[in-house]
Amino acid sequence: MSASAPRLVHRTATVRLRVTRRQAGRCYGLLRSAGDVWAWLLDSNRQRRQQGEQPVTGYRALCRQLTSAGPFGELAVTGARSVLHRYSDAWFQAAKRRKADQQAGFPRRKRSLVPVRCYNGTFTIQGRRVRLPVARGCPELWVRLARPLPYLPEQVRAVTLLHDGGQLWLAVTAAIPIQQDHDLDPGSVAGVDLGIIHPYAVVTEDAGLLISGRALRAENWLHLEDQQVRQARAARRAPKRGQRGSRRWRHHRARVRRVEARHRRRVHQAHHEAARQVIAFAVQQRVGTLVVGDLAGITNHDAGRVQNLRLRQWRRTHLLLALRDKAERAGMVVRLVDERGTSSTCPACHRRVAKPKGRRFACPHCTFQGHRDLVGARNIAAKAGGGPTSTGLPVLVEHRRAGIVPARRDRRRHLYDRRRRSCLASGHPPDDPASRGCRSPRVPDLAPDEDQAMLPIRATLPEGVHVQVVALGPGN
């Protein structure tokens, strides 16, 4: 690569497929054939271990063994080799982690559906249509994407056919050049504090940014409520240990997987939106280095039942990955520093404050006050020589939102609402079976000669008494 050629980064976008029943059957056939290749690898290496021989784990050695194996349905050779590559990578990653005294398991579990990866030159892209490679003698397999590709066709390097949440998806990997049309200062440092209330809190020399996580918290709360009620209803129908599940139970499990996948996509999309806003803010401030607090080991200690659940619903790893993804594409450098004690240390007098409450940080040793998350971001930036030049926080603080707040007509809001508020989305009377969880009283019907303002008055009258409103003229 020449010195003038732009730097490239690889990014992957997952697009849902719109297929017919026949196309879906062929796609699932490819995934099942890949599962057969995976099972063949596990069985062959298990047989070698029983005979006292070393397992075959190298990619080239596995490819040589694949030539002696029989065909696997409509799966092409390139698809079968992608399964070998996946197995080899998983095996060596587990060996590397075990060598570092970390817990890791070698791939020994069979899978019914295994993703199939197709490399550049083996597939064709025509608008929203993609031709996937199949074995020789089989008819061509064309699938249609549910939305346009976010990359140019010449930038696509590989596509992966996979199954998630009861639907077929195509993971498209492309090589994208790094944006170099903005002038960033590598010496300008911004501190980034990751949190639950605010996913990102950013502080530069002159400004600050707070990303609200209200939509994420609402989505997590509604999903948890819906999940608990769903599990309570299905507990009676669950098969016992060792008992084969019924068709209804399999449909229930498939529905649960679809709901979980939809929730995961919503949260990940909100993370990407928040990270995009952080990078746009950093480009506006000409920041070249992002210093992020490292959250490694935050779940090692017990923080209580409620806080432990919040930490595990946080998805902090994906938050950091989304920020790194956008920063690398913009040409920024991301550094990790220890964030322990940054939200409870005064940036003015550098003294610890025992358990600050709420979002407001007030130092009892001096007169400093400020937002707790911005205080943490400022202390994180100070560890790398960045942040405001003064002891205070930036005066200009921008507030942004990430994600979509669940609508008031969201099904999960009113079906399991225990707050005795007005119904948010029923549209049915309480005695109607369609309004199962609606607890609000039904609004009485209006008479032809009544106005809506007479409803409070009519509620105080005894049963059987009616009020008639007579319109008076100007002279009466």
HELIX and SHEET records of a PDB file:
HELIX    1   1 ARG A   21  GLN A   50  1                                  30    
HELIX    2   2 TYR A   59  LEU A   66  1                                   8    
HELIX    3   3 VAL A   77  LYS A   99  1                                  23    
HELIX    4   4 PRO A  153  GLN A  155  5                                   3    
HELIX    5   5 ARG A  214  ALA A  234  1                                  21    
HELIX    6   6 ARG A  247  GLN A  284  1                                  38    
HELIX    7   7 ARG A  305  GLN A  313  1                                   9    
HELIX    8   8 ARG A  316  ALA A  330  1                                  15    
HELIX    9   9 THR A  342  SER A  344  5                                   3    
HELIX   10  10 ARG A  372  ALA A  382  1                                  11    
HELIX   11  11 ARG A  411  LEU A  415  1                                   5    
HELIX   12  12 GLN A  452  MET A  454  5                                   3    
HELIX   13  13 LEU A  455  THR A  460  1                                   6    
SHEET    1   A 7 VAL A 116  TYR A 119  0                                        
SHEET    2   A 7 VAL A 156  ASP A 164 -1                                        
SHEET    3   A 7 GLN A 167  PRO A 177 -1                                        
SHEET    4   A 7 LEU A   8  ARG A  18 -1                                        
SHEET    5   A 7 LEU A 141  LEU A 145 -1                                        
SHEET    6   A 7 ARG A 129  LEU A 132 -1                                        
SHEET    7   A 7 THR A 124  GLN A 126 -1                                        
SHEET    1   B 6 VAL A 333  ASP A 338  0                                        
SHEET    2   B 6 VAL A 287  ASP A 294  1                                        
SHEET    3   B 6 ASP A 185  LEU A 194  1                                        
SHEET    4   B 6 TYR A 200  VAL A 203 -1                                        
SHEET    5   B 6 ALA A 207  SER A 212 -1                                        
SHEET    6   B 6 LEU A 396  ARG A 401  1                                        
SHEET    1   C 2 ARG A 360  ALA A 362  0                                        
SHEET    2   C 2 GLN A 369  HIS A 371 -1                                        
END                                                                             
